[in-house]
Amino acid sequence: MQVLAGRLIAETELNRLTFEERVAVVTGAGRGLGRAHARLLAERGARVVVNDLGVAMDGSGTSPEPAESVTAEIRSAGGEAIANFDSVATEAGAASIVRTATERFGRIDIVVHNAGPVTFAPFGSMSYEQYRQLMTTHADGGFLICRAAWPYMERQRFGRLILISSQAALSGLPNLVHYGMAKTALTGLARALALEGAALGIRANALSVTGYTRMMEGFFHKDVPDRPAIDSIAHAERWWQRYVRPELVSAVVGYLAHECCAVNGVILDTGAGRTSLQFLSMTEGFVDLNLTPESVRDHLTEIVSASGAGRTFTDAMAFLEWQYEKVVAGGAEPMPKIVR
């Protein structure tokens, strides 16, 4: 029995996904989901740059305490980490975050872009400043941190880019137009980087997440201005605290960050231990080579009918090839073949 138990333990350890010799940057790692991601990667052997400005939910104020606290937690557990307080929303800040990793740990293998404030406002009264604040940190920050890390990953022929998105991106939520736009931008970034990085050993994916953090608190309290309290869950905050834990999201981050990750350019959605693929599809549609507003009206059922699973595409070129086939089938002359 003891031999059997020892063998089972050995096999479990053998199959465990670990990150020895890997270096990870986690933005917005001082609290909530980011903290959980940093801790999981560190527990499994990664050396981690814990990046956080220590701002409030609306992006105001700064404090080194959150990043320093998580760094101390990791070190006290026997891991390696360094705190970083640069802003991912500026070119200089993103470069400095990556430089912290390469100068302290010698390389950078994993980027988890989790940072980003949130404010709630009806669209009619949303200011341009509120919009830019979220776009700058979420979307610009994703672009800047990935671009800063890219040359290192390209040279070492390995990299993992994980861009944290939200159901607000593809499903939408009231009073969060700017947040939804910013998170949608990150899904497009992941798709494009996946195509460019495929031959370089770099994989990029978007992860739409649900976790009980300070960002979720407003959904349970109708007295918080402009926050979209959801009646069906407003009475169940304790349930969310119990089951919608940040560390369950981090399990998916851990897989996407690992060298065994078998997906590239996808949107995974996870929360409360449920993980699934989220994707956009397209109906078969309707073709009229002399399309008019009236023909759109008269064939709307064919255009919007979503019977079956619809069509999905690996990239924009696959979509264009499919669209070409449909237009030719609808009466257009085929393109002339190129004679070389």
Secondary structure, DSSP 8 states (H G I E B T S, - for coil): -HHHHHHHHHHHHHHS---TT-EEEEETTTSHHHHHHHHHHHHTT-EEEEE-----TTS----SHHHHHHHHHHHHTT-EEEEE---TTSHHHHHHHHHHHHHHHS---EEEE---------GGG--HHHHHHHIIIIIIHHHHHHHHHHHHHHHHT-EEEEEEE-HHHHT--TT-HHHHHHHHHHHHHHHHHHHHHGGGTEEEEEEEEE--STTTGGGG-TTSTT----TTTTT-HHHHHHHS-HHHHHHHHHHHHSTT----S-EEEEETTEEEEE---B------TT--HHHHHHTHHHHH---SS-B--SSHHHHHHHHHHHHHHTT---------
